[in-house]
Amino acid sequence: MLEIDYDAFDENLLSNWSLVPYLRYGHIFGLFACNSLKGFAIFMKEWDNPRFAYLVEIAVEKESQEKGYGCHLLLKSLAHLKNNGLSSVFLTVDPNNLRARHIYCDKFGFKLAEYRKNEYGQGRDRMFLQLNLENWTPGFSEHPSLEPEPLGEGFMEE
């Protein structure tokens, strides 16, 4: 996971120390091919409302990017969370990351909940997005652009 994390972001957002609590107390989904991890998504439940989850990170290795795998991983993860009683998912995104905003807002239906100035330090604003899972219908029929190329073994919950 650490290699994919670095590969996707050109820096490590995860560490050996942060990964262990995510594995023990979060919910991690993996995307596999040929018995190899190709991508992952990490969610944490909200302390005050366990029906809410926060997408900590989603990452796909460079060789598997631009093929719809990240969208497939997110779609399957959100469907699993919805089927297990969660009502909302939140995430933050850089306002200048138009590609991510398009995926989250246009393809998946996330809405702006709040604009947070200097969230990650001076000049590092974030858009705080929310997806209401109760009104969201997962499936490729509603999202034909999310169908990825065949990967192999596929999706697995950790």
N, C-alpha and C positions, 0 to 999 in steps of 0.2 A: 504494500500500500504506500509505503514511503517513496518508493521509486516512481510510482504513478503520480503521486502528489507533486513531486518535484518536476516530473515530465510535463504535467498539465499546467503548472503555474510558474515554472522557472525559479521556484524557491520552495522551501519546505514549509507548508502551513501546519503539517503534522510533525510530531516527534515521537521517539520511543516512549516518552513520558505522557504525552497527550493521547496517544493511540490506545493505551491500556484502559483508561476510564471509558473511552468511547466504545471499546469492545465489550466491557463489562456492564456498562450502564446505559449505553445508547442503543440504537438500532442501526445495523450496518447491512447494506445490500451489496452484493457483488455481481459483476457481469463476467462470465467465464467463457473461454474458448480453449479447446485442446488442453484441458486441465490447468489452465493458466488464468490468473486474474487479469482482466482487461480494463476494468473500471469499478468504481464503488461509489456509494452514496451513504453519508452518515447523518442520522437524525437523532435529536435529543428531545425528550418530552419536556414540556414546561412545568416547572415546579408547582406553580399555583393552579394550573389547569391541565391535568394529565390527558385531556382530550386534544390538546394543542401540541404540535411538534415543530421543531426548528430544524431546517436543513443546514447543517453545519458545513458540509462540503459535498460536492459531487465532482468526480474527476474520471477521465478516460485517458488511457495511454495515448501518446501522440500518433502511433501507427493506426489506431482505431478511431481517431477523431474524423469529423466531417463525413461520417457514414450513417449517422442516425443512432448510434449506440447509446450516447448520452441521453437522448430523448427517450429511447426505449427503456433504459435503466430508470429514469425519472418516472416515466409512465407506470411501469410495473411497481416501483416503490410506492408511489402515491396510491395506486389501486390497493396494494396490500395494507397501507395505513388506513385507508377508508374502510376496507372490509374488516378491520380490527377495531373499529369504533372511534377512530380519531376524527375530529370535526374540522380542524384547520391546520394548515401548514404555513409557516413563515420562513422567510429567508431575507438576506440583504444582498444587494447588487450595486456595483459601482454605477453611478448615473451615466458615465461615459461608455460603459460596456453595452453598446447597442445590440450586439449579437445575443448576449445573454438576456437582455430585456425583451427582445423579440421572442426568444424561446419561452421564457417564463410567462410573459404577459399575453402575447398573441397566440402562441400554440397551446399553452396550458391554462390560461385564464387567471393567472395571478393578478391582483389589483394592488395599487399603491395604498398602503395603510398609513405610511408616515415617511417624511423626508427628514433624515437625520444628518445635520451638519456636523462635520468634524468627528464623526462616529469612530473612525480609526486613526485619529490624530488630526492635526491642523491641516485643513485643505483636503481631507480624505472623507468626503461625504458618502452616504449610502442611502439607497432607496430601500425601505423596509416593505416587503411585499407579502401579501396574504392570499392564500387559496382556500376558499370555503369548500371543504370536501363533501359536505352534506348536499350541496347543489351541483357537484361536479360529477360528470359521467365519464369514466375512463373507457378507452377503447380506440382501436385504430380506425374504426369506421367513422368516428368523429374527427380523427386526426390522421388522415391518410399520409401526410408527410412524415409521420413518426415511424413508419415501418422501416426497420433497419435491414441491412443485408444480413444473410444468415451468418451466425457467429460460431455455432458449435453447441456446446452444452447449454449455454444461455444464462439465465438469471437465477440467483440463489440468495436466500435470506441467511444472514449470519445471526 
